[in-house]
Each structure stands twice: as structure tokens, then as C-alpha cells.
């Protein structure tokens, strides 16, 4: 035993699995108890090693200070007589790693003091060495049991489609009262269901993406409306984009890259929802196609203040047009050479009049909007619904007692899943790609109202799509000398493919 008269130096290795109090001893609690034990034994403590992370063989996170401890021992940089730990499992729950530490301590004549046991071990002593290794075996086996319990729970939840981890924004988990082993009433997390307060925001997000809104514009709008993320802060554009790809919203879950049906409903499946669940599933896939399209364009912050500058051209040089506000009234000016200058307001009125008339035309609407997949898409979706129902019945059926019958059932399930996958692929191909014009391209007298309701960045995208030679025509601004008069009507030349 080390006596109070000993003049020894010690260095601690402190570790907790999680940065939370209540799990064993916290880092601070270990420091206090280690210091008290060292003081009682006359030890002087040097710089400690400190890690937060599991020491289990199944841990994925490296423990930097444990690695530093091993390196210091190997390189004779440890600089102390005793290694102090609150308990042996603080060092490692891996037998091989623990033996390496023991052998290095033995080679450097470093003893190991375990505070919770009040005992000093000498790795050069056979009995002490056996006790340390036995501790490591016990700790590793305990890690194995814990891992298996957790894995069984996760696998069971996966098989049943139950949720794991944090609740996705838009959902809530209803509390369920139950009784624990001691007969006490406790509350546990219950089924995951759409939250009527936040689910409409998820639906709004997908609708706005399909309509052409950028994530940055939605971020600014939600921030102004004080819509907060689960953590309490505002939603960022990257967080919104991540939400737009979360399959949990269409009642699916992923585990190590595998997607399986979930036990919770589609986010739109709640009383008072603004759309039907099946319609949201279609919307989700349309948004997925849009986000996967490399040609997708979104406006940058501060860009696109004027609807038509991206579409108007200078007739003299063919260059782009910009807006100048150097005078009392705004003007369109040739960006490249200054070839033309014209008042902005009358040009805007002419372009808008022609653009809205073009959009209100039923034949134009049919020509430009994507096909809806027609009868074939309806048939595929009908088959999908039937196959999913078949799969549900197969999975809910009692398992046959006969091994042969069980194999037949497994084969039927696998075959049905394969058919569903093929139908889903056909559905994706037949589903029309999303368009920023989807909400605007609807003929009728209210086109002007819908135009005004769209953000400038959306109106700008639409103008760039339509003001082309193949559609409405490219609007070019002529010089006064090339026009019948200086009136805007005479100075705009429409260039078409005809």
C-alpha cells in the first residue's frame, strides 16, 4: 500500500461516455474524488488526461487523450509514478487495449490506482495483473450485453416500423402511461403522429419548393414569422433542404441506407390537413425530382430585384439590359455598351400585359405544363395501392408452423416487395417533373392576382422561361433612331422563331 509519507506523482485519466451528469461519475466528480484520494496518500497530481466518449469496443468515436496517454507511455513522456482512474472501466472496455496499457505501465514501472476501490495495482505483480485483466473482461462483456440489448430494441423497432431518435419537425409522439417493474406509473414515448400545429408548415415547405421558392427566401420568411426549429433557433436554408428530403414525411424510415415502411402516418394524414396524404406523397416525389435536377436554379440573396432584367435584350448589340436609378425615374439601360435607354415603367406595363394574356390562354396552358401521366399513371397508382395492401396482409398474417410454408410466405413477401419497387419506379417516371410555373400556369381571369402574389424571384424565373423566341417571344429594346417614335410600344421588338 502507498502510505501517507510517500512522495509520488500521479496523473489522472478521466472519462465519461456522455457529456452529462448522472452517468457514473462526471468528469468533475472524478477529479474531486481522485484529488481527495491522492491527497490522503501524499501524491502530487500532474496534468490530467480527459475524454468524453465510450471506451467500448463498439464505439466509433476516437478518444484523443487516451491515445495521448498511450503515446506518452511509449515515449517515456508520462512523467509520473502512478496512473489514477476512478474505476478500471474508465480506462478501456476493450481487453486488448487494456492489456497494452497494463504492459506499458509494467515496462515503465508505473502503478495503477483505482479510486473507487481505494487500491493500487502493480502490473508487474501476477495477482494484480490478473485482477486488472479480469476487470477488463468483465467490462468488455458488459459492453457486449448493453450493445445487444440496444441492438435488439433497434432491430425490433425497425421491423415494426417504429421511430427512433429525435422526433422530426412536424410530428409529435403522444405520451403513454404505463407501469414499471416496481408498480410505479411512468410515462413513455408513444406513437409518432402529425402535429396539427407544425405539420402544416411541412406541407407549406414542399408546396413552396415546388412553386419555385428558394430555400433562402423561405428561411427569411420563416424567420420573420418567428417559426423556430426544434432546437429553438430559426430554420436555416440547409436545414430546410434536409427536411425536404426526409422520407419520414411519407411514412418511410431509413436504417443504414435501407428504406422500409414506417408505422407512423404520412405528415398530411391528420384532421383538417390542407391536402390528402396520397397527394402529399406525390408532391414529395415531385420535390425530390426538382432537387435532384442539376439544372435547378435558385435566387441568391439580394439578386433578382426586377422581374424582366434577365429576359430583356438590347436590340442594337444583343446584350443584357439592366435597371438604372440615376435619374428621377428608373430606366432600362444596355448593360454592355449603353446602346439604349428607355423608361422602365411603360416597358413593364407592355411586357406584363402580353405575358398575362399569354398565361391566361387555355391552349398555352396545355402546351407548356407537363403531362399528368394520364390513364397509365392512374393505373400504376391503383396497382401500387393494391400491392401495398397485399404486403400489409402478408406481414400481418400469423407465421406458419411448417418450415416449408414459412419459406413460401417469405418468398411471397419478397416477390410482392419486388413488384412494389418496380411499380414505384414506373410511377416516378410517369409523374410530371415539378415546375416553378405549376401554381401560376392555370388559365383564367385571376392570373394577374396569382402573378402579384408570387415573390419577385419566381416572377423573374417565369419571365426568363416565357420571354424566349420559342414561346411568347424575346423582347428587345430598340434605339430611338431605329423606331417609328420614342414611345415604348414602338421601341419593343418581339423576336420569335417564325
Secondary structure, DSSP 8 states (H G I E B T S, - for coil): ---TT--EEEEEEEEESSSSTTSSS-HHHHHHHHHHHHHHTTEEE---EEEES--STT--S--HHHHHHHHHHHTT----SEEEESSGGGT-S-HHHHHHHHHHHHHTT-EEEEGGGTEEE-TTSHHHHHHHHHHHHHHHHHHHHHHHHHHHHHHHHHHHT---SS--TTEEEEEEEEE-TTS-EEEEEEEEEE-TTTHHHHHHHHHHHHTT--HHHHHHHHHHTT-B-TTSSB--HHHHHHHTT-GGGGTEEEETTEEEE-SS--TT-STT-SS-HHHHHHHHHHHHHHHH-TT-----TT---SSSTTT-EETTT--BEEEE-SSSS-EEEETTT---EEEHHHHHHHHHHHHHHHHH-HHHHHHHS----HHHHHHHHHHHHHHHHHHHHHHHS---SSHHHHHHHHHHHHHHHHHHHHHHHHHHHHS----TTTTT---STTHHHHHHHS-HHHHHHHHHHHSSTTTT-EEEE--GGGSSSSSHHHHEEEE---
